Amino acid sequence: MTTSRAAHWEARYASVDRLWSGHPNDWLPELAGAWEPGAGLDIGCGEGADALWLAERGWRVTAVDLSATAIARLRQEAARRGLDQRISALAQDGGQGLPEGPFDLVTCFYVHGGPEEGGLRLGDLLADAAGRVAPGGHLLVAVHAINPPWHTHHARTYTAAELLEEIGEATAGWQAVVAEERWREAAGPQGQTGRRADAVLCLRRPGAQPAGERGSAPRAASVEPAASAEPAVVDHPGESAEVAASGPA
């Protein structure tokens, strides 16, 4: 199944000059923008907009993706911006194992498990990701919760409560900085406009505060097993509409 997923994404990237917008995913600047840099891991990095955004702010980033074409584009852009010493870009399947770490920040945006038997198990991937987070560090995740009408992919959607349940054992006792659905603007491949909701998690591992982190995490609470899979949806549109917004930037 790894081979078929890799072939699928490699074909998508190879079919166009650039698949994503080049802008960081909406929730990264909002949630991580106030933190001083450290070591970061970007899982499913695509063409690297998030990794580049972090590196420009002083982070040392390890970025992994299934697609060799996507990784080649990230390396090329990192070199063009003079960031190649801050980004280590690896063509590998995060579902088959992640770099050891530890990392002050681990991000995983729009990496979805499909419905097919033997496909990527998102809960297992995120549990593995949580194990790479340093004490006092953060795990930042966003996946699709409610798709716009034109969305035809069959990957599973999640609520924030369902994500928490999936990784409850791996993150027991962590602080939930954010655990909710958030709306953002979206644009379809035929020029459609609309809105979609993402399930967004920002979880902080207990322990020493990462070096250089400023301020305290807002609305922090201990992570507990979800009582309901239907939390309230927060009306929070994104700042920009992105064509092909069903994956990484």
C-alpha positions in Angstrom: 0.0 0.0 0.0 3.0 2.3 0.6 4.0 1.8 -3.0 0.6 2.7 -4.4 0.3 5.8 -2.2 3.8 6.9 -3.2 3.0 6.3 -6.9 -0.3 8.2 -6.6 1.4 11.3 -5.0 4.4 11.1 -7.3 2.1 11.2 -10.3 0.2 14.1 -9.0 3.3 16.2 -8.4 4.9 15.2 -11.6 1.8 16.2 -13.6 2.2 19.9 -12.8 4.9 22.5 -12.3 3.6 23.2 -8.8 0.8 21.5 -7.0 0.2 23.8 -4.0 0.0 27.6 -3.4 3.4 28.1 -1.9 1.8 29.7 1.2 2.1 28.1 4.6 -1.0 26.3 5.9 -3.3 28.7 7.7 -2.9 27.4 11.2 0.9 27.3 11.3 1.6 31.1 11.5 -1.4 31.6 13.8 -0.4 29.0 16.4 3.4 28.8 16.1 4.2 32.4 15.0 5.0 33.6 18.6 7.5 30.8 19.4 11.2 31.1 19.2 12.8 28.6 16.8 14.0 25.2 17.7 14.0 21.8 16.0 11.0 21.0 13.8 9.6 18.0 12.0 7.2 18.5 9.1 5.4 15.3 8.2 3.9 15.2 4.7 5.7 18.4 3.8 4.7 18.4 0.1 6.6 21.2 -1.8 7.7 22.6 1.6 5.8 25.9 2.2 5.5 25.1 5.9 9.1 24.0 6.2 10.3 27.1 4.4 8.2 29.4 6.6 9.7 27.8 9.7 13.3 27.9 8.4 12.9 31.6 7.5 12.2 32.2 11.2 15.2 30.3 12.4 13.9 26.8 12.8 16.0 23.8 11.9 13.5 21.6 10.0 13.4 18.0 9.0 10.8 17.6 6.3 9.5 14.3 5.0 7.2 13.4 2.1 6.4 10.4 -0.1 7.0 12.2 -3.3 10.6 12.5 -4.6 9.4 15.3 -6.9 8.0 17.3 -4.1 11.2 16.9 -2.1 13.3 17.9 -5.0 11.2 21.1 -5.4 11.6 21.8 -1.7 15.4 21.4 -1.8 15.6 23.6 -4.9 13.5 26.4 -3.3 15.5 26.1 0.0 18.7 26.6 -1.9 17.3 29.5 -3.8 16.3 31.2 -0.5 19.6 30.4 1.2 17.8 28.0 3.6 19.4 24.7 2.6 21.5 24.6 5.8 18.3 24.8 7.9 16.2 22.2 6.1 16.8 18.5 5.7 14.3 17.2 3.2 13.8 13.4 3.0 11.8 11.4 0.5 10.3 8.7 2.7 7.0 7.4 3.9 6.3 8.8 7.4 3.8 6.0 7.9 6.8 3.5 7.8 8.8 5.4 10.4 9.8 8.9 11.3 13.2 10.6 12.1 14.1 10.1 15.7 14.1 13.6 17.1 13.4 14.8 19.6 11.7 17.9 18.1 10.3 21.1 19.7 7.6 21.1 17.1 6.1 18.3 15.0 3.6 19.3 12.3 1.3 17.1 10.3 -1.1 18.9 8.0 -3.7 17.2 5.8 -2.2 13.8 5.9 -5.3 11.5 5.7 -5.8 7.8 6.0 -7.9 6.4 3.2 -10.8 4.0 3.5 -9.0 1.1 1.7 -7.8 -1.9 3.8 -4.1 -1.6 4.5 -4.0 2.1 3.9 -2.3 4.7 6.1 -3.5 4.6 9.7 -3.5 8.2 10.7 -3.9 7.5 14.4 -0.8 5.3 14.3 1.2 8.0 12.4 0.2 10.7 14.9 1.0 8.5 17.9 4.4 7.9 16.4 4.7 11.7 15.8 3.8 12.4 19.4 6.7 10.1 20.5 9.1 12.4 18.6 8.0 15.6 20.5 10.5 16.9 23.1 9.3 17.6 26.7 7.6 21.0 26.5 7.3 20.8 22.8 4.2 20.8 20.6 2.3 18.5 18.2 0.4 20.6 15.6 -2.1 18.7 13.4 -4.9 19.7 10.9 -7.1 17.5 8.8 -10.3 18.0 6.9 -13.5 17.8 9.0 -16.1 19.1 6.6 -15.4 19.2 2.9 -16.9 21.6 0.3 -19.4 20.3 -2.3 -16.8 19.8 -5.1 -14.5 17.6 -3.0 -14.4 14.1 -4.6 -11.5 12.5 -2.6 -12.5 9.6 -0.4 -10.0 10.1 2.4 -11.6 9.9 5.8 -12.6 13.1 7.6 -12.2 13.7 11.4 -13.5 15.9 14.1 -11.0 17.2 16.7 -12.6 14.9 19.3 -12.0 11.9 17.0 -8.4 12.8 16.5 -7.9 13.1 20.3 -9.5 9.7 20.8 -7.2 8.2 18.1 -4.0 9.4 20.0 -5.3 9.5 23.5 -2.9 7.0 24.9 0.1 8.6 23.2 -0.8 12.1 24.5 -2.2 11.3 27.9 -1.6 14.2 30.2 -0.6 16.6 27.4 -2.1 20.1 27.3 -4.7 20.9 24.6 -3.8 24.4 23.4 -6.3 24.0 20.6 -8.7 21.1 19.9 -11.6 22.2 17.7 -13.0 22.6 14.2 -12.1 25.8 12.4 -13.5 27.2 9.1 -11.4 28.6 6.3 -12.0 29.8 2.7 -11.4 27.3 -0.1 -11.3 27.3 -3.9 -12.1 24.4 -6.1 -10.2 23.2 -9.2 -12.9 24.7 -11.5 -12.8 28.1 -9.8 -15.5 27.3 -7.2 -15.4 29.2 -4.0 -16.7 28.0 -0.6 -15.6 27.1 2.9 -14.4 24.0 4.5 -13.8 23.1 8.2 -10.5 21.6 9.5 -10.1 19.7 12.7 -7.1 21.4 14.4 -5.1 20.1 17.3 -2.2 21.9 19.1 -1.0 19.7 21.9 1.8 20.5 24.3 3.8 17.7 25.9 4.5 18.1 29.7 8.0 19.0 30.7 10.5 21.8 30.4 9.5 24.7 28.3 11.4 24.6 25.0 14.3 27.0 24.9 13.3 30.4 23.7 9.5 29.9 23.7 7.7 33.1 24.6 4.6 33.5 26.6 2.2 30.8 27.8 0.0 28.6 25.8 -3.6 30.0 25.6 -6.6 27.9 26.8 -4.4 25.0 27.8 -6.1 22.1 29.4 -5.1 18.5 30.1 -6.1 16.2 27.3 -8.9 13.8 28.3 -10.7 11.1 26.3 -13.4 12.7 24.2 -16.9 12.4 25.5 -18.4 13.3 22.1 -17.2 13.2 18.5 -19.2 16.4 17.7 -17.6 19.4 19.3 -18.8 22.9 18.4 -17.5 24.3 15.1 -15.7 27.6 15.5 -16.3 30.1 12.7 -12.7 30.9 11.7 -12.2 31.5 8.0 -8.7 31.3 6.6 -7.0 34.4 5.3 -6.6 33.1 1.7 -8.4 30.8 -0.7 -6.2 28.1 -2.2 -6.8 26.1 -5.4 -6.4 22.4 -4.7 -6.7 23.1 -1.0 -7.1 19.4 -0.1 -3.5 18.9 0.9 -0.3 20.7 2.0 0.6 24.2 0.8 
